[in-house]
Amino acid sequence: MDKSAYPYHGGRLRWHSSLAKLTFWSFVFIGIIFIFFYRSPSSVSSSSSSSSATTTTSSSSRFHSDPSRRSLRTSSWGGPAWEKKVQTSARIRSRNGFSVLVTGAAGFVGTHVSAALKRRGDGVLGLDNFNDYYDPTLKRARQELLERSGVFIVEGDINDAALLKKLFQVVPFTHVMHLAAQAGVRYAMQNPSSYVHSNVAGFVSLLEVCKEATSQPAIVWASSSSVYGLNTKVPFSEKDKTDQPASLYAATKKAGEEIAHTYNHIYGLSLTGLRFFTVYGPWGRPDMAYFFFTKDILNGKSIPIFEGENHGTVARDFTYIDDIVKGCLGALDTAQKSTGSGGKKKGPAQLRVFNLGNTSPVPVTNLVTILERILKVKAKRNVMKLPRNGDVQFTHANISLAHRELGYKPTTDLQAGLKKFVRWYLNYYSAAGKKADAR
């Protein structure tokens, strides 16, 4: 027999040495991952303003701590009084109404959707962690608005499995409108773990509780137009490939769509994803370009106007909030029941994804011109190149599928929508002695 086929003593020493090195570096690598995802960083300044109306961070915003860690430090919950509030808020008051859990209820879209559901007689319970990615006082003001209409918002985190299980024990939700997420493109470059925590882990945590329900709810959730990434064919269609994300935010939303497919396939959950295109309007997000453009124009500050290569136009498919709400309610109304129970699938379940846009992309320069006309103030424009930070140059929605399946038809153009936004902005920031300054 050929002895060379067997390891000799020196070979064994070298093999053990290599194994020791491999083990050592494995532990080092695991340690780096642990530090990256579980550290709690100190205060982080916001990135500078961008003219991208989709996911831009205002230079005036301050991120005081990591939302992914802070969000778990929430108010206490439980007890008879708390359960009564939850049940009262979620009580259905119309014939054939729904009982809906709205996550991210104190957010921009969440507030408007919750109010619309309540107005038509559905039972609505909100859930929000009130993190300070942007001004928490705006979220608290939205909370007060909803509570006046009878919507109770539980302060808690979607990664808190015990809280989610308790909510489903107290209320047999028929539907979930999942709008909670870490938003923004540029902030992902500073705090990537917050996106994984909210948009991936948080979504899984919610789906885990939904799948175990005796009567599984139908789920409608917010994806994003950002999943189209570096696609150049326009308008964007749901049939297009979405395998070239331009930002971590986009990647987490794309991951959410794949996760939705998995839970639909294995557990029979009915899932509908909505790809929002640049939502704007009253009670909006201060990190969005139309919002802080308004603030800076009124304060006499210069605003950055980004342009693509070779002075290319940067344009967005701006969609007014009322149109988005109609799409959300249409998705809920047409969602079929989930087919599973207690984590076991009993048959095929509905799985859908829709674009919700306005179908009329508008150059950001035109957005500024409209704001100048409404505010009656000339903007100080600072033209610069679009940075490589995850923002894309152009978005344009094909909404034929949503029109056919949901009856979705946007009716508000940008000028009309911005007039309504500016009216709200001036009233909100001048009320109670506040300065017209979004911090």
Secondary structure, DSSP 4 states (H G I P E B T S, - for coil): --GGGS--HHHHHHHHHHHHHHHHHHHHHHHHHHHHHH-----EEPPPP-S-TTT---TT-EE-S-HHHHTTS-----SHHHHHHHHHHH---STT--EEEEETTTSHHHHHHHHHHHHTT-EEEEEE----SS-HHHHHHHHHHHHHTT-EEEE--TT-HHHHHHHHHH---SEEEE------SGGGGT-HHHHIIIIIIHHHHHHHHHHHSSSPPEEEEE--GGGGTT--SSSB-TTS-----SSHHHHHHHHHHHHHHHHHHHH---EEEEEE--EESTT--TTSHHHHHHHHHHTT-EEEEEE-GGGPPPEE--EEHHHHHHHHHHHHHHPPPP--BTTB--S---EEEEEE--S--EEHHHHHHHHHHHHT---EEEEEEPPSSS--SB--B--HHHHHHH-------HHHHHHHHHHHHHHHHHGGG--S---
